[in-house]
């Protein structure tokens, strides 16, 4: 059993509320030719998720707000 703890973060940006969730990475599976993944933040919306950025444990919430807002401006509002 993993000791990973899922984190959630909500951000109001440009009048909309966005929900971000962290997911644990997965080890590589050579038999299926799948590369390893690191823990990452995902934007959740309408039952789907989009990878946003790698997760660093203990990130400051204000820093997350800034990074998520930049990502939203580049990928959602562009």
Phi and psi in degrees as a GROMACS rama.xvg file:
@    title "Ramachandran Plot"
@    xaxis  label "Phi"
@    yaxis  label "Psi"
@TYPE xy
-81.0325  151.655  UNK-2
-95.1467  10.1722  UNK-3
-68.3683  139.403  UNK-4
-116.434  120.659  UNK-5
-68.9726  137.029  UNK-6
-115.681  152.057  UNK-7
-128.887  148.956  UNK-8
-146.82  129.784  UNK-9
-109.541  141.738  UNK-10
-137.384  129.613  UNK-11
-96.7662  120.255  UNK-12
-140.799  127.328  UNK-13
53.3383  39.4348  UNK-14
79.9125  5.63862  UNK-15
-121.956  150.594  UNK-16
-99.9261  130.078  UNK-17
-118.067  143.155  UNK-18
-116.81  122.274  UNK-19
-115.186  139.59  UNK-20
-132.278  139.3  UNK-21
-92.0836  144.873  UNK-22
-127.75  144.563  UNK-23
-66.4344  145.869  UNK-24
-71.6274  170.348  UNK-25
-127.606  143.326  UNK-26
-70.2292  159.917  UNK-27
-65.7873  149.71  UNK-28
-124.787  96.3848  UNK-29
-64.8473  -32.9373  UNK-30
-63.4094  -33.9242  UNK-31
-101.633  4.0165  UNK-32
55.3565  47.1603  UNK-33
-111.187  126.659  UNK-34
-75.6584  156.507  UNK-35
-68.1476  151.171  UNK-36
-123.897  150.914  UNK-37
-98.6046  162.519  UNK-38
-57.7544  135.961  UNK-39
-141.932  159.188  UNK-40
-92.9175  140.803  UNK-41
-129.08  142.679  UNK-42
-84.9324  128.968  UNK-43
-105.695  130.792  UNK-44
-163.711  132.996  UNK-45
52.8817  40.2536  UNK-46
74.0957  11.5885  UNK-47
-122.832  166.766  UNK-48
-138.575  146.252  UNK-49
-127.776  130.352  UNK-50
-68.2637  132.805  UNK-51
-105.8  -55.1991  UNK-52
-167.083  161.846  UNK-53
-63.9802  149.465  UNK-54
-95.0789  134.819  UNK-55
-113.933  124.065  UNK-56
-61.9405  135.724  UNK-57
81.3881  17.7381  UNK-58
-65.2157  143.194  UNK-59
-67.483  133.166  UNK-60
-56.7835  -35.383  UNK-61
-66.3157  -37.4989  UNK-62
-66.7493  -40.914  UNK-63
-61.3104  -42.6322  UNK-64
-55.8623  -46.6786  UNK-65
-63.8174  -46.5871  UNK-66
-65.9811  -41.6225  UNK-67
-66.4265  -40.8138  UNK-68
-62.0234  -42.0931  UNK-69
-62.0841  -43.2122  UNK-70
-63.6009  -44.0968  UNK-71
-60.9657  -42.9899  UNK-72
-61.5151  -37.7068  UNK-73
-77.8377  -36.841  UNK-74
-110.387  -19.3657  UNK-75
-111.634  -43.8295  UNK-76
-99.1682  4.80037  UNK-77
